[in-house]
Amino acid sequence: MLPTVPFGPYQISRLIIGGNPFSGNSHVSREMDDEMMDYFNTENIKKTLFNCQREGVNTMQLRADRHLTRVIREYRMDGGTMQWIAQTCPELGDFGGSIRGIMGYKPIAIYHHGTIADNLFKAGDIDELKSRLAAIRATGAMVGLGTHMPELIEYADAHGLDVDFYMACVYNLSKVQRESSSVTGVANKGEPFDEEDRPLMYRAVRGTQKTCLVFKILGATRRSATPADVEGAFGEAFENIKANDAVVVGMFPKYSNQASENARIVRKVCGVS
């Protein structure tokens, strides 16, 4: 089985499956977006989730859009047991209404969408960000803050923003002004996946006592050319995060059993036989 860590009243596996590939968000190209969307019909999404479940992954991080909440419902009807960490969906419009709708699907936690949080932070609109976090808190779910910016984690800690955990991207995609492809409908191409970003985010992750769920450790395929590259990226992540942190990894098993491969690596780097 995979190692787990405390997460509020829950235990989460240190490997969490992320949902970007399910929604065709490759962060590579329109062509890869399309390939992911063509592959991930409902049956293949559920198959991927059940493969992860069999490998000891007990938590999934998926968007709370209408498509994936329907899939989550079917996955659970078929016997799926993974816990759900929900990402807010800016394209749904009314923030409070969409948050209340999420709760019907029983997430253990909800986190504020990273790109939107980064844009509010850069604009100095902290009051709006606080209001949104308060709306999540009012649901009773654990409250998370997504970001691509180490500065936002440091600010949130220093100013006591009401969050339980951070979703921390190891690449600062928000160093340039950008919008989520889920909002614009346009593939995100040419994003700044800069090598120097990772040490800065890992320092911020280690600098906070709150749990961090670290994502894009494989650089959205940029660090997965070979099995050695993949293992090296996982090793780097676990060497640099805290003992109570976990990694979130999207999987695209069209060509290989990534659930098995990733779980094996996590067991190895965490010293679990």
NORTAWO-V733028 format. One record per pair of residues at least 24 apart in sequence whose ideal C-beta (glycine too) atoms are under 10 Angstrom apart, sorted by the first residue. I is the first residue (numbers start at 1). J is the second residue. Records with the same first field share a line. If there is no record, write none. Layout:
BEGIN
I->J / J
END
This chain:
BEGIN
1->55 / 56 / 57 / 58 / 263 / 267 / 272
2->52 / 55 / 56 / 57 / 58 / 59 / 246 / 262 / 263 / 266 / 267 / 270 / 272
3->56 / 238 / 243 / 246 / 266 / 267 / 270 / 271 / 272
4->56 / 58 / 59 / 246
5->211 / 242 / 243 / 244 / 245 / 246
6->211 / 244
7->59 / 83 / 85 / 108 / 109 / 142 / 164 / 165 / 211 / 213 / 244 / 246
8->108 / 109 / 141 / 142 / 143 / 164 / 165 / 211
9->108 / 142
10->58 / 59 / 83 / 85 / 108 / 109 / 142
11->58 / 59 / 83
12->57 / 58 / 59 / 61 / 82 / 83 / 85 / 108 / 109 / 165 / 211 / 213 / 244 / 246
13->52 / 53 / 55 / 56 / 57 / 58 / 59 / 60 / 82 / 83 / 246 / 247 / 263 / 266
14->56 / 57 / 59 / 213 / 237 / 238 / 241 / 243 / 244 / 245 / 246 / 247 / 266 / 267 / 269 / 270 / 272
15->52 / 55 / 56 / 57 / 58 / 59 / 234 / 246 / 247 / 248 / 249 / 259 / 262 / 263 / 265 / 266 / 267 / 270
16->52 / 57 / 58 / 59 / 60 / 61 / 82 / 83 / 85 / 213 / 214 / 215 / 246 / 247 / 248 / 249
17->48 / 49 / 51 / 52 / 53 / 55 / 57 / 58 / 59 / 60 / 61 / 62 / 82 / 248 / 249 / 250 / 251 / 258 / 259 / 262
18->60 / 61 / 62 / 63 / 85 / 87 / 167 / 213 / 215 / 216 / 247 / 248 / 249 / 250 / 251
19->45 / 48 / 49 / 60 / 61 / 62 / 63 / 64 / 65 / 68 / 71 / 72 / 84 / 85 / 86 / 87 / 248 / 250 / 251
20->61 / 62 / 63 / 87 / 181 / 182 / 215 / 216 / 220 / 248 / 249 / 250 / 251 / 252
21->45 / 48 / 220 / 250 / 251 / 252 / 253 / 254 / 258
22->48 / 49 / 60 / 62 / 63 / 65 / 67 / 68 / 71 / 250 / 251 / 252
23->62 / 63 / 65 / 67 / 68 / 181 / 182 / 250
24->181 / 182 / 187
25->63 / 180 / 181 / 182 / 187 / 188 / 220 / 250
26->181 / 187 / 188 / 189 / 220 / 221 / 250 / 252
27->171 / 173 / 181 / 187 / 188 / 189 / 191 / 193 / 216 / 219 / 220 / 221 / 222 / 250
28->187 / 188 / 189 / 191 / 193 / 219 / 220 / 221 / 222
29->187 / 188 / 189 / 190
30->181 / 186 / 187 / 188 / 189
31->187
32->187 / 220 / 221 / 252
33->181 / 186 / 187 / 188 / 189
34->187
35->252 / 254
36->250 / 252 / 254
38->254
39->252 / 253 / 254 / 255
40->67 / 71 / 252 / 253 / 254
41->71
42->67 / 70 / 71 / 74 / 75
43->71 / 74
44->253 / 254
45->71 / 72 / 74 / 75
46->71 / 72 / 74 / 75 / 76 / 77 / 78 / 80
47->75 / 253 / 259
48->75 / 250 / 251 / 252 / 253 / 254 / 257 / 258 / 259
49->75 / 76 / 78 / 80 / 81 / 82 / 251 / 259
50->75 / 78 / 79 / 80 / 81 / 82 / 259
51->251 / 253 / 257 / 258 / 259 / 260 / 263
52->80 / 82 / 249 / 251 / 253 / 258 / 259 / 260 / 262 / 263
53->79 / 80 / 81 / 82 / 259
54->259 / 260 / 263
55->257 / 258 / 259 / 260 / 261 / 262 / 263 / 264 / 266 / 267
56->259 / 263 / 266 / 267 / 272
57->82 / 249 / 251 / 259 / 262 / 263 / 266
58->82 / 83
59->83 / 84 / 85 / 108 / 109 / 213 / 246 / 248
60->84 / 85 / 86 / 107 / 248
61->85 / 86 / 87 / 107 / 109 / 111 / 144 / 146 / 167 / 213 / 215 / 246 / 248 / 249 / 250
62->86 / 87 / 105 / 107
63->87 / 88 / 89 / 91 / 92 / 113 / 182
64->88 / 89 / 92 / 98 / 99 / 101 / 102 / 103 / 105 / 107 / 110 / 113
65->89 / 91 / 92 / 98 / 182
66->91 / 92 / 101
68->105
69->101 / 102 / 104 / 105 / 107
70->105
72->105 / 106 / 107
73->104 / 105
76->105 / 106
83->107 / 108 / 109
84->108 / 109 / 110 / 141
85->109 / 110 / 111 / 141 / 142 / 144 / 165 / 167 / 213 / 248
86->110 / 111 / 136 / 139 / 141 / 144
87->111 / 112 / 113 / 114 / 144 / 146 / 167 / 182
88->112 / 113 / 114 / 116 / 117 / 132 / 135 / 136 / 144 / 146
89->113 / 116 / 180 / 182 / 183
90->115 / 116 / 119 / 179 / 180 / 182 / 183
91->180 / 182 / 183 / 184 / 185
92->182
95->128 / 131 / 132 / 135 / 136
96->131 / 132 / 134 / 135 / 136 / 138 / 139
97->135
98->135
99->132 / 135 / 136 / 138 / 139 / 141
100->135 / 138 / 139
102->136 / 139 / 141
103->139 / 140 / 141
106->141
107->139 / 141 / 142
108->141 / 142
109->136 / 139 / 141 / 142 / 143 / 144 / 164 / 165 / 167 / 211 / 213
110->135 / 136 / 137 / 139 / 140 / 141 / 142 / 143 / 144
111->136 / 141 / 142 / 143 / 144 / 145 / 146 / 147 / 163 / 164 / 165 / 166 / 167 / 213
112->136 / 143 / 144 / 145 / 146 / 147 / 163 / 167
113->145 / 146 / 147 / 167 / 180 / 182 / 183
114->144 / 145 / 146 / 147 / 148 / 149 / 152 / 166 / 167 / 168 / 169 / 173 / 174 / 180 / 215
115->146 / 147 / 148 / 169 / 173 / 174 / 178 / 179 / 180 / 181 / 182 / 183 / 188
116->146 / 179 / 180 / 183
117->144 / 145 / 146 / 147 / 148 / 149 / 152 / 156 / 167 / 174
118->146 / 147 / 148 / 149 / 151 / 152 / 169 / 172 / 173 / 174 / 175 / 177 / 178
119->174 / 177 / 178 / 179 / 180
120->152
121->145 / 147 / 149 / 151 / 152 / 155 / 156 / 174
122->149 / 151 / 152 / 174 / 175 / 177
126->155 / 156 / 159 / 161
129->156 / 161
130->159 / 161 / 162
133->161 / 162 / 163
134->162
136->162 / 163 / 164
137->162 / 163 / 164
142->211
144->210 / 211 / 212 / 213
145->210
146->213 / 215
147->172 / 174 / 201 / 204
148->172 / 173 / 174 / 175 / 178 / 191 / 192 / 197 / 201 / 215 / 216
149->173 / 174 / 175 / 197 / 200 / 201 / 204
150->197 / 199 / 200 / 201 / 202 / 203 / 204 / 205 / 207
151->200 / 204
152->204
153->201 / 203 / 204 / 205 / 207 / 208 / 210 / 212
154->203 / 204 / 207 / 208
156->208 / 210
157->204 / 207 / 208 / 209 / 210
163->208 / 210 / 211
164->210 / 211
165->208 / 210 / 211 / 212 / 213 / 244 / 245 / 246
166->201 / 204 / 205 / 208 / 210 / 211 / 212 / 213 / 214 / 245
167->212 / 213 / 214 / 215 / 248
168->201 / 202 / 204 / 205 / 208 / 212 / 213 / 214 / 215 / 216 / 241 / 245 / 248
169->197 / 198 / 201 / 214 / 215 / 216 / 217 / 220 / 248
170->197 / 198 / 199 / 200 / 201 / 202 / 205 / 214 / 215 / 216 / 217 / 218 / 219 / 233 / 236 / 237 / 240 / 241 / 247
171->195 / 196 / 197 / 198 / 200 / 201 / 215 / 216 / 217 / 219 / 220 / 222
172->196 / 197 / 198 / 200 / 201
173->197 / 216 / 220
188->220
191->220
193->219 / 220 / 221 / 222 / 223
195->219 / 222 / 223
198->223 / 233 / 236 / 237 / 240
199->236 / 240
201->240 / 241
202->236 / 237 / 239 / 240 / 241
203->240
205->237 / 240 / 241 / 242 / 245
206->240 / 241 / 242 / 245
207->242
208->242 / 245
209->242 / 244
210->242 / 244 / 245
211->241 / 242 / 244 / 245 / 246
212->241 / 242 / 244 / 245 / 246 / 247
213->241 / 245 / 246 / 247 / 248
214->238 / 240 / 241 / 242 / 245 / 246 / 247 / 248 / 249
215->246 / 247 / 248 / 249 / 250
216->247 / 248 / 249 / 250
217->241 / 247 / 248 / 249
218->247 / 249 / 250 / 262
220->250
221->250 / 252
224->252 / 258
227->256 / 261 / 265
230->258 / 261 / 262 / 265
231->261 / 262 / 264 / 265 / 268 / 269
232->265 / 269
233->265
234->262 / 265 / 266 / 268 / 269 / 270
235->265 / 268 / 269
236->269
237->266 / 269
238->265 / 266 / 268 / 269 / 270 / 271
239->269
243->270
END
